[in-house]
C-alpha cells in the first residue's frame, strides 16, 4: 500500500512539473525576443529537466531554479516554487530560505523587466515563504504518518507474538495436566498388575509372563512421561514431584470459592462429571475459571450464570454475566486468556464463542464433542479399584447450586 501511494505521489509530481515547466517556457518565450530559442526558455527547460531526473544530486535543481529566477524573474518562478517545496518537505528549510533570499537579492541587482519585485513589491516574498511553510507542513505530516504506520506494524507483530506465546503456554499447561492424569492411570495399572503378579503361583505361566511385561511397560511409560514433562515444563515453575495425582477439580469448587469472595454465582450442572473425558473436565474448569475472573474484573457485582452439561454427545459449558461496574483490582489484564482457551478447546475438536449477548451482557460458551467409542458412563477407577459414577454411586442430573 505504501509503495502504491509513493508511486502515485511521484507520478502526480511529475505531471505538475511538466505542466508548470510548459507554462514557464511559454512565459519565458513571450518576454524574450528570440522566442523559444532564447536563453530564458532554454534555462527554464533545463530547470524542469533537473526537477524530473531523480539520479541527479538534490542540489542541482534548486541551484538552477534559483539562478534562473535571479536573472529572469517571475517567468521561472513556478519551477522555483517546486524546488523550494521539495527542499522544505525534506527538512532542508535553511537551504530553501537561502534560495528565496538569493532569488530576491539577484532580482534587486539585475533588475530585469520581469522582476519578482514588480508589480507588487513584497507579493513574491510572501508567496515564496508560504510555499516553504507548506512544504514543511506536508513533510512533517508524511513523517508522522510513516511513524504511525511503523508503530502499527510493530504492535501488530507484537500482538501476534503474544498470541503465539499464549498458545504455547496453554499447550505446556495441557501437557503438564495430562502428564499428571496419565501418570495416575499408569500407576494404577502398575499397582494392579503388581498385585496380580504376587499371585503368579496360581496363574498360568503365559499370563504371569504377560503381567510382568505389562508392569514393566507401565513403569517405563511413567519414567518417559516424567522426561517429557521435564522438557516441556518452564524452568522457573515448581519441580515435578515423584508422587503425582490427577489435578482434576470440579467447577463446584470454583463456584464456592467465588461465592466466598463475594461474587454471585448460579451453577447448573447436568450429568456427573465422570461422563465426560478427563480432558473435557480440565477444559471446563479452565473456561469457568477464566469467565469468573473476567466477570470480577469487568462486571463487578453482577450475577454470573454457569451451566455445564457433561452428557454425551458433547460437553457443553456456558457462562453469562449481566452488566456490572468495572473491578477495582490492580491486576493488569493481558487480554490473551481467551486465546489460550480457544487453543485448548480447538485441540479437543470443539469450538469456543466469546462476545456480547445483549445490552452489557457477556457470554462465554464452548462445545467439545465426545470421542467416538468411549464408554457411555465414562467411569474411572480410583486407587482402591472402586468405580466412580458420581456422588454415592448415583448419577447426578440437573443439579443446581
Secondary structure, 3 states (H helix, E strand, C coil): CHHHHHHHHHHHHHHHHHHHHHHHHHHHHHCCCCHHHCHHHHHHHHHHHHHHCCCCCHHHHHHHHHHHHHHHHHHHHHHHHHHHHHHHHCCCHHHHHHHHHHHHHHHHHHCCCCCCCCCCCCHHHHHHHHHHHHHHHHHHHHHHHHHHHHHHHHHHHHHHHHHHHHHHHHHHHHHHHHHHHHHHHHHHHHHHHHHHHCCHHHCCHHHHHHHHHHHHHHHHHHHHHHHHHHHHCCCCCCCCCCCCCCCCCCHHHHHHHHHHCCCCEEEEEECCHHHCCHHHHHHHHHHHHHHHHHHHHHCECCCEEEEEECCCCEEEEEEEECCCECCCCCCCCCCCHHHHHHHHHHHCCCEEEEEECCCCCEEEEEEEECCCCCCCCCCEECCCCCEECCHHHCCCCCEEC
